[in-house]
Amino acid sequence: MRKDKILMIVGSLLMLALFSYPLWKITLVAPQYPEPLGLNIHIDKLTDGVQFNDVNNIDLLNHYIGMHHLPTEVNIKKGAVEAFPEFTYMPIIVGIMIVLGVVVGFLGRKKLYIAWLGLLAVLGTLGMYDFYAWLQKYGNELDPNAILKMTDPKTGEVMAYNPPIFGYKKLLNFEVYSYPSESAYFLIVAALLVAIAWYIAPKENVKL
């Protein structure tokens, strides 16, 4: 089998990591917590990031300042919140991309390599926008009857609590870090392998 075909298939199969490892990680550091609090974001769920019960502890902190409840299994069962629809269709999309990538690999068509890579880029961009919208919603749609309310001393308006989509931000006495996690790096490697496959693939004859 040609090297470009192998790279295309291997790159596609690397995306299986998304079903096992988190895609993004948010970490909160504060003086009152000896250990940081962490939130792992998978394609189908949220999990504890640093220590046991992190997700529930972060959800409790969110409640104090009026944020929506996180879609934990407990909150969903209580009817406090609905599961993110992304947790349903993201695994399906990833599965389709893997199957398409393997099929494209066996076909060995140069233009299909770049088409698959372009589709991955579009889906990745839409995913990041969705993540941004999710953070904006949670940081701005605050309950006016929350236990703890902080207002802007200049405007008197309730302050928003928007975690960074990437990097570092100071929120009250918390230092918040938001960075890609394991699955994101698998995605990057997958994209690089497919890009190499496209580059080394033989040119296709153009029929006039």
C-alpha positions as semicolon CSV with decimal commas, in nm:
position;residue;x (nm);y (nm);z (nm)
1;M;0,000;0,000;0,000
2;R;0,124;0,351;-0,083
3;K;0,262;0,563;0,199
4;D;0,004;0,839;0,146
5;K;-0,279;0,587;0,187
6;I;-0,129;0,455;0,510
7;L;-0,088;0,808;0,649
8;M;-0,447;0,897;0,559
9;I;-0,585;0,586;0,729
10;V;-0,364;0,620;1,038
11;G;-0,450;0,990;1,069
12;S;-0,820;0,911;1,057
13;L;-0,792;0,632;1,314
14;L;-0,607;0,863;1,555
15;M;-0,939;1,040;1,600
16;L;-1,058;0,735;1,797
17;A;-0,874;0,899;2,087
18;L;-1,161;1,149;2,114
19;F;-1,377;0,871;2,257
20;S;-1,130;0,809;2,542
21;Y;-0,953;1,135;2,625
22;P;-1,076;1,489;2,700
23;L;-1,066;1,752;2,428
24;W;-1,029;2,057;2,652
25;K;-0,946;2,131;3,014
26;I;-1,036;2,422;3,242
27;T;-0,845;2,456;3,571
28;L;-0,933;2,688;3,860
29;V;-0,673;2,787;4,121
30;A;-0,764;2,977;4,438
31;P;-0,604;3,030;4,783
32;Q;-0,892;2,855;4,963
33;Y;-0,836;2,533;4,770
34;P;-0,515;2,340;4,850
35;E;-0,554;2,155;4,520
36;P;-0,680;2,319;4,199
37;L;-1,025;2,239;4,064
38;G;-1,041;2,095;3,715
39;L;-1,305;2,035;3,450
40;N;-1,238;1,804;3,158
41;I;-1,453;1,854;2,849
42;H;-1,502;1,542;2,637
43;I;-1,703;1,508;2,318
44;D;-1,982;1,339;2,514
45;K;-1,948;1,436;2,882
46;L;-1,777;1,638;3,155
47;T;-1,537;1,472;3,398
48;D;-1,331;1,565;3,705
49;G;-1,006;1,729;3,610
50;V;-0,770;1,725;3,909
51;Q;-0,939;1,547;4,197
52;F;-1,253;1,351;4,274
53;N;-1,581;1,549;4,263
54;D;-1,429;1,851;4,086
55;V;-1,723;1,888;3,847
56;N;-1,978;1,897;4,129
57;N;-1,764;2,142;4,330
58;I;-1,733;2,373;4,030
59;D;-2,107;2,343;3,971
60;L;-2,168;2,444;4,333
61;L;-1,943;2,749;4,296
62;N;-2,127;2,840;3,976
63;H;-2,457;2,822;4,164
64;Y;-2,338;3,077;4,420
65;I;-2,274;3,339;4,152
66;G;-2,586;3,255;3,950
67;M;-2,451;3,050;3,661
68;H;-2,650;2,772;3,496
69;H;-2,602;2,425;3,638
70;L;-2,350;2,211;3,453
71;P;-2,499;1,912;3,272
72;T;-2,376;1,654;3,521
73;E;-2,551;1,319;3,547
74;V;-2,698;1,420;3,885
75;N;-2,832;1,754;3,759
76;I;-2,985;1,592;3,450
77;K;-3,162;1,328;3,660
78;K;-3,295;1,600;3,892
79;G;-3,428;1,790;3,593
80;A;-3,219;2,094;3,685
81;V;-3,065;2,109;3,340
82;E;-3,071;1,928;3,007
83;A;-2,773;1,752;2,856
84;F;-2,580;1,947;2,597
85;P;-2,706;1,843;2,252
86;E;-2,339;1,847;2,147
87;F;-2,284;1,543;2,368
88;T;-2,522;1,351;2,143
89;Y;-2,416;1,455;1,795
90;M;-2,041;1,510;1,846
91;P;-1,960;1,138;1,882
92;I;-2,166;1,072;1,568
93;I;-1,978;1,338;1,371
94;V;-1,641;1,207;1,489
95;G;-1,741;0,853;1,398
96;I;-1,847;0,962;1,048
97;M;-1,519;1,150;0,998
98;I;-1,320;0,841;1,097
99;V;-1,510;0,616;0,857
100;L;-1,484;0,872;0,577
101;G;-1,111;0,909;0,639
102;V;-1,050;0,535;0,618
103;V;-1,256;0,510;0,296
104;V;-1,067;0,806;0,147
105;G;-0,740;0,639;0,247
106;F;-0,825;0,322;0,059
107;L;-0,937;0,524;-0,245
108;G;-0,607;0,714;-0,242
109;R;-0,735;1,021;-0,424
110;K;-0,531;1,337;-0,364
111;K;-0,827;1,573;-0,395
112;L;-1,024;1,367;-0,144
113;Y;-0,743;1,402;0,108
114;I;-0,763;1,780;0,097
115;A;-1,143;1,771;0,097
116;W;-1,142;1,561;0,416
117;L;-0,885;1,791;0,573
118;G;-1,093;2,096;0,480
119;L;-1,404;1,940;0,632
120;L;-1,210;1,870;0,952
121;A;-1,100;2,235;0,964
122;V;-1,458;2,357;0,918
123;L;-1,590;2,124;1,189
124;G;-1,307;2,227;1,422
125;T;-1,386;2,596;1,369
126;L;-1,756;2,537;1,435
127;G;-1,666;2,340;1,747
128;M;-1,452;2,623;1,884
129;Y;-1,729;2,875;1,813
130;D;-1,977;2,651;1,994
131;F;-1,738;2,630;2,289
132;Y;-1,708;3,010;2,290
133;A;-2,089;3,048;2,280
134;W;-2,120;2,799;2,566
135;L;-1,877;3,001;2,781
136;Q;-2,055;3,326;2,695
137;K;-2,391;3,181;2,795
138;Y;-2,265;3,049;3,126
139;G;-2,074;3,366;3,206
140;N;-2,341;3,621;3,115
141;E;-2,683;3,466;3,178
142;L;-2,664;3,494;3,557
143;D;-2,949;3,446;3,802
144;P;-3,033;3,790;3,951
145;N;-3,129;3,615;4,276
146;A;-2,790;3,446;4,316
147;I;-2,640;3,420;4,663
148;L;-2,326;3,607;4,559
149;K;-2,348;3,902;4,323
150;M;-2,061;4,122;4,216
151;T;-2,132;4,451;4,046
152;D;-1,915;4,683;3,842
153;P;-1,833;4,980;4,069
154;K;-1,855;5,217;3,771
155;T;-2,179;5,101;3,606
156;G;-2,351;4,913;3,886
157;E;-2,423;4,626;3,649
158;V;-2,379;4,264;3,750
159;M;-2,035;4,144;3,643
160;A;-1,999;3,856;3,401
161;Y;-1,780;3,556;3,469
162;N;-1,646;3,450;3,133
163;P;-1,372;3,184;3,155
164;P;-1,114;3,220;2,878
165;I;-1,161;3,003;2,571
166;F;-0,781;2,975;2,560
167;G;-0,517;3,088;2,805
168;Y;-0,538;3,259;3,144
169;K;-0,787;3,492;3,309
170;K;-0,842;3,625;3,661
171;L;-1,200;3,581;3,787
172;L;-1,248;3,726;4,136
173;N;-1,001;3,531;4,353
174;F;-0,973;3,248;4,101
175;E;-0,702;3,206;3,843
176;V;-0,858;3,026;3,548
177;Y;-0,661;2,835;3,286
178;S;-0,818;2,697;2,969
179;Y;-0,610;2,480;2,737
180;P;-0,643;2,191;2,492
181;S;-0,618;1,843;2,639
182;E;-0,503;1,506;2,504
183;S;-0,763;1,459;2,229
184;A;-0,685;1,800;2,082
185;Y;-0,323;1,697;2,030
186;F;-0,432;1,371;1,869
187;L;-0,642;1,583;1,631
188;I;-0,347;1,803;1,544
189;V;-0,129;1,500;1,471
190;A;-0,409;1,346;1,265
191;A;-0,440;1,665;1,057
192;L;-0,062;1,678;1,005
193;L;-0,052;1,318;0,886
194;V;-0,332;1,380;0,638
195;A;-0,161;1,698;0,517
196;I;0,157;1,497;0,456
197;A;-0,048;1,229;0,279
198;W;-0,191;1,494;0,048
199;Y;0,153;1,641;-0,016
200;I;0,321;1,312;-0,110
201;A;0,026;1,161;-0,298
202;P;0,078;1,126;-0,673
203;K;-0,084;1,394;-0,885
204;E;-0,404;1,295;-1,055
205;N;-0,437;1,321;-1,429
206;V;-0,677;1,595;-1,534
207;K;-0,896;1,494;-1,824
208;L;-1,003;1,773;-2,058
